[in-house]
Amino acid sequence: MKRHPLTPWLFLAPNLAGFLGFTLVPVIASLILAFFSWDLFNEPLWVGWKNFHHLVGFQQRPQGVLSCWPAALLSLACIALGLWASTKYRGWQKGLLFFATITLGTTFFLSQAQPVNGRFWYFIANTFYLLLGLPFSMACSLGLAFLLNRKFRGRNLFRLIYFLPSIVSGVGIYLLWKWIFNSDYGLINQVLATVFGVSGPAWLESSQWAKEALIMMNVWATAGGANMILYLAALQNVDPELYEAAEVDGANHWNQFRHITWPMVSPTTAFILTMGLIGGFQGGFDAAFVMTRGGPAGATTTLSYFIFESGFHHFYLGRAAAASWVLFLMVFSLTLVNWKWMANKVHY
Amino acid sequence: MLRGHRLPLAFGLTTLILSTLLLVGWGCRPATPATRRESAPITLTLLIPGGSLRDAVSNSLVRFRSEHPDVNVEVLTVPGRDYYVKALAMMAAGSRLDVLWMGQGFGMFAARGALLDLHPYLTAHTDFPIHQYEPGVVEWYRYRSHLYGIPYGIDLQATVINLDAFARAGIAPPNEHWHFDDYLQRARALSIDARQHSGPLRYGAGVDIIRPFYFGLSLLNAEGNQFGLHGREAEEWLALNLAVFREERTFLRVGAEGTLDRLSEFLQGRVAMAEVYSWDLGELSTRSRERWQILPNPIARNGKRVGWGSSSGFSITRKTPHPDLAWLLLKELVGESVQRHLLSTTVPARRDLQPAFMEAYPQGRAFLEMLPHLETPPRIAELQQVQTEWDYWFQLALQGKHPPKFILHEAQDKVNTIISTSPLRLREP
């Protein structure tokens, strides 16, 4: 039977229409919008690269000798020269030279130029900083999965308990932790005062501790969730004969973990790491919105919160769209690096 | 009859048409009255922030509907502190709004041209008793010679003191002639430091910020186009905030993360003095277990008494398809019945109703005494941005990250940039 060439397209049409209407067109529109100033009420005003310049641009320092472009070219030349020179060495010498030239080039550039919007870079740094919780969360997930993979009474009950934070509403968790972190009557500071006799920090009110508080909460919330289940599934797929053989060879528990378990679960680790990085870059909004409103002094403002605030609080739609594209480029490039790096580490 | 190989094609085509219809239908805005049949009833959409206003509005709507049986009024409620941005987003997105509650965010709407000028209606409907409304409060809704709202209430701020806390501390309560330095001195004396006592911490006063007007300053200049906190007084003022909130811990920064709201902290006895607003009167009267008194704000260091003030009222959106009906609804919403219903939350905007307020809440006298001394919120489109920016620098000052001089210099630079580069101002001739 001969099929009409349009038939598959027509079957795909409902999905394609939704994709075009709700994904592709808005994505392209946001790219166009990034070059406009628009407050929703008045007609968009063409501003060219100004939105991007306002976010990630640099300007000459008051005490700088060179303007931005010559400084950038010089520092790039310095980095390129260093990288070329590093190819002549091997091992730690190559790494040291590589690191030194990048540091030198960047320091030189920053001595001549300063960011137009230093706070946006601070928000980028916040986003990266909050990602520091990811390895802790992954380690906890693996540890929990390891424990819950053993046979003991009430195992299913514990699996359920550890999975609970994943099925509880996020807002509920944030409100609970807001109370736990309260500096006057919160659980943590009460315990610190009663048991250790020390007065705890003002967790969410202090720019020094607010990020750490959010990291702690995120580790708690994500350690026993989907990541634990993924690790549990990965552990159950490890062939028991490998452990038996290792035991016969006299390997202790640590060596069994290091040489059997860890390589065998590495595809799962790679998956969780990639998804965690992407989610981490895009995340941080809900916790900041409920717990800190991005404060104190922007200490918990992540890129996603900044985009929301610019777009829907301040009606800088163009700037918010530009920030979204900056975020996309960051996620995209980091995911590429991550894949390339993981390709040598994962054992399939 | 369709042949075998035509069947998938027909199925696919039908699916495409259906999904397109579904998407188009979903994306369509509600039909405007112009496209409706003539016989269909007219619906007005009213946006309010909820709370006690909802009951007052419901009562008025019963009367409005009895007078206009062919008009439906749909009430939308957007509670919380994001009322203004949500209302703006709804209007910008083309949601049907005819009448909306208005308060201190008025400038954000007026400057964007989102509201309808009410002058022609006031001229045409001479029966509306605008002369009975507090003139200064009506003027507050005037923007570039257009009147964009009518108030029903005046929101005023004063200071409430816990008389029992004063008695326990053996400190004489102040009288209405008190000065800012009396206030400061008493707050310091009333605070109990938890590090030395086993009982709960009590703060001398609970405020969001020691307001700049106590130093004769304001966040923006009178025209609302320049940052207003500069000079030695501003540095002194910022240093005082840093001292009382962070170093001494004699003031509780209410509303900050980790604290309850201002009134709850006062009612629970954690703060001995607090800023109080006219909308707190009802709750204060029914929930307080200790004796309290409301005083006009202390006299500022420049010898003037100043207090925060704003207004609650209603406006009509510029794009309403039924401006005449919206005006009738607005008249009802700012009328006597709503003002009487809301005596526990706001001072009536009509002067002839203010004696009723005094009768119901004798303690509210202090609010009326503040009426001639108001500092109203700036009426600018960029209010939200300016407040966020200033809040950032103020928090940074409270964290002790930079000295006050640096903070004020940077804040001035950034706030002035926000105002001068605003898309709305760039469009101005």
Boltz contact constraints between the chains, C-beta under 6 A:
constraints:
  - contact:
      token1: [A, 1]
      token2: [B, 5]
      max_distance: 6.0
  - contact:
      token1: [A, 4]
      token2: [B, 9]
      max_distance: 6.0
  - contact:
      token1: [A, 7]
      token2: [B, 8]
      max_distance: 6.0
  - contact:
      token1: [A, 7]
      token2: [B, 9]
      max_distance: 6.0
  - contact:
      token1: [A, 7]
      token2: [B, 12]
      max_distance: 6.0
  - contact:
      token1: [A, 10]
      token2: [B, 12]
      max_distance: 6.0
  - contact:
      token1: [A, 10]
      token2: [B, 13]
      max_distance: 6.0
  - contact:
      token1: [A, 10]
      token2: [B, 16]
      max_distance: 6.0
  - contact:
      token1: [A, 11]
      token2: [B, 12]
      max_distance: 6.0
  - contact:
      token1: [A, 13]
      token2: [B, 16]
      max_distance: 6.0
  - contact:
      token1: [A, 14]
      token2: [B, 15]
      max_distance: 6.0
  - contact:
      token1: [A, 14]
      token2: [B, 19]
      max_distance: 6.0
  - contact:
      token1: [A, 17]
      token2: [B, 19]
      max_distance: 6.0
  - contact:
      token1: [A, 17]
      token2: [B, 23]
      max_distance: 6.0
  - contact:
      token1: [A, 21]
      token2: [B, 23]
      max_distance: 6.0
  - contact:
      token1: [A, 37]
      token2: [B, 423]
      max_distance: 6.0
  - contact:
      token1: [A, 39]
      token2: [B, 423]
      max_distance: 6.0
  - contact:
      token1: [A, 40]
      token2: [B, 92]
      max_distance: 6.0
  - contact:
      token1: [A, 41]
      token2: [B, 92]
      max_distance: 6.0
  - contact:
      token1: [A, 41]
      token2: [B, 112]
      max_distance: 6.0
  - contact:
      token1: [A, 182]
      token2: [B, 258]
      max_distance: 6.0
  - contact:
      token1: [A, 183]
      token2: [B, 258]
      max_distance: 6.0
  - contact:
      token1: [A, 204]
      token2: [B, 257]
      max_distance: 6.0
  - contact:
      token1: [A, 204]
      token2: [B, 258]
      max_distance: 6.0
  - contact:
      token1: [A, 205]
      token2: [B, 256]
      max_distance: 6.0
  - contact:
      token1: [A, 205]
      token2: [B, 257]
      max_distance: 6.0
  - contact:
      token1: [A, 205]
      token2: [B, 258]
      max_distance: 6.0
  - contact:
      token1: [A, 207]
      token2: [B, 399]
      max_distance: 6.0
  - contact:
      token1: [A, 292]
      token2: [B, 257]
      max_distance: 6.0
  - contact:
      token1: [A, 295]
      token2: [B, 395]
      max_distance: 6.0
  - contact:
      token1: [A, 296]
      token2: [B, 395]
      max_distance: 6.0
  - contact:
      token1: [A, 297]
      token2: [B, 392]
      max_distance: 6.0
  - contact:
      token1: [A, 297]
      token2: [B, 395]
      max_distance: 6.0
  - contact:
      token1: [A, 297]
      token2: [B, 396]
      max_distance: 6.0
  - contact:
      token1: [A, 297]
      token2: [B, 399]
      max_distance: 6.0
  - contact:
      token1: [A, 298]
      token2: [B, 392]
      max_distance: 6.0
  - contact:
      token1: [A, 313]
      token2: [B, 85]
      max_distance: 6.0
  - contact:
      token1: [A, 313]
      token2: [B, 384]
      max_distance: 6.0
  - contact:
      token1: [A, 314]
      token2: [B, 384]
      max_distance: 6.0
  - contact:
      token1: [A, 314]
      token2: [B, 385]
      max_distance: 6.0
